Each structure stands twice: as structure tokens, then as C-alpha cells.
Amino acid sequence: MPAECDTSSSTHDGVVSLPDDDAESAEPPGRRLKPCRISYQLETSDCQPESRGWLEKQLARIAKLAGVDGGQIAIVLVDDQRMSELHEQFSGIGGTTDILTFDHRDDPSEPMEADLVICRDVAQREAAQRGHETRLELLLYAVHGLNHLLGGDDHTTAGAKAMHEWEDRMLTAAGFGAVFYRPARKPRATAGSTGTRKTTKKKKATPAGRATKKSQKRPRSNPG
């Protein structure tokens, strides 16, 4: 049975207020970026406040801030059990994790085409440690996936630190403030606990809900 989802709201003590949609875009002068289309599929129950309808909108805003030009990203929300299955299938590692990123492009210069599988239960636990909404933690995971799609590499401790700093800068630019480095009662999970973030290059292979026929490649690991 999936864990009950976080029920915190912006009226609770220690929970950040959510920003309006007025963050400035990083569009190049004289050129209008095409919006990146974001879809969201729930394979488990949503959190409260609901992430559906909100998460897609916020990731689209941050993609624009990051200079993403067009393309599409599909987000899939799963629970611990389903994430553990996918983690084992695509990385060979047991246990749950926060996000799996699937980049379907042959070349990073092509428009975005990717799937981000994010775990509600991991987000619930991390959000509870930091006093913010579960959906904000889910947004952090989605932004981390976007970071990988833009070339972020966390093979090394320094690379992972740079990625997390970029993610907090994007979230701050969008009006949320730092999320990854927000103080907590205990450190965020690292490799060997709840799992590590993964990304993989795999053509037309959506890990949740659709059959996969192409060869599978092992995703690279995140040390932090």
C-alpha cells in the first residue's frame, strides 16, 4: 500500500509561500522561445495540495527561464513500489529513488524529448524534513531531470554540487527560493539510502505505462 501523501499546505508554519507566475524569462533578445510542452501522468494518487496542473505549469516556466526552445517532456508520478521496479530494471540497483530521467534524443542539440519519472513517496519524506509542500519537492526532482537534459553531469561530487546549485538558482529565479539546500532535520539521502538520481539515453522507451522494445542502456549514477 503506498504511503499516505503529504497534506501540508502554504498555511502551515514553516511552509514557503508559492510565487506568482511573474518570473522573468531568459529569452534571447529579438527571439521568442517556443514553449516546451509538459505533460503529466499519475500512476499513483496525487499529493495535497495537488501537483497535477501545477507541476506542469511550473516546470514549463523554469524551462523557459533556462532557455529551453520547444520540445516536450512527459512527467510520470509513481510510488515507492513502482519506482523500485524501474530502478532495478533500468539501473540494476534495488530500492526506490527520487527521479529517473529518460532522454530520447539522438543529439542534445535536438528539441527536448524526454520522460521524467518522479517518486511521490520519496518527495513526501524529504518535504516533511524541510517543512515545504510535497509538490515543491517534486518540482525540484523535475528541475534536476531538466538539468540532466541540458547537459548537467553528476558523475563527480563537484558535478553534483554544481547541478544542485543550478537547480536552486532556477527555483529562486522562479520565486521559490532554494529547495535542495534548504535546512532540514537530517541530510538529504545519498547513494546507498533511498537511492540515487538516474538518467539514461534510450529511444522511445517510456518506463511507465508503455511497452519498451529498444535496447536498454544503463543510466549514469549520481553521487550526490
Buried (B, 14 or more C-beta within 10 A) or exposed (E): EBEEBBEBEEEEEEBBEBBEEEBEEEEEEEEEBEBBBBEBBBBBEBBBBBBBEBBBEBBBBBBBBBEBBEBBBBBBBBBBEBBBBBBEEBBEBEBBBBBBBBBBBEEEEEEBBBBBBBBBBBBBBBBBBBBBBBBBBBBBBBBBBBBBBBEBBBEEEEBBBBBBEBBBEBBBBBBBBBBBEBEBEEEBBEBEEBBBBBBBBBBEBBBBEEEBEEEEEEBBBBBB
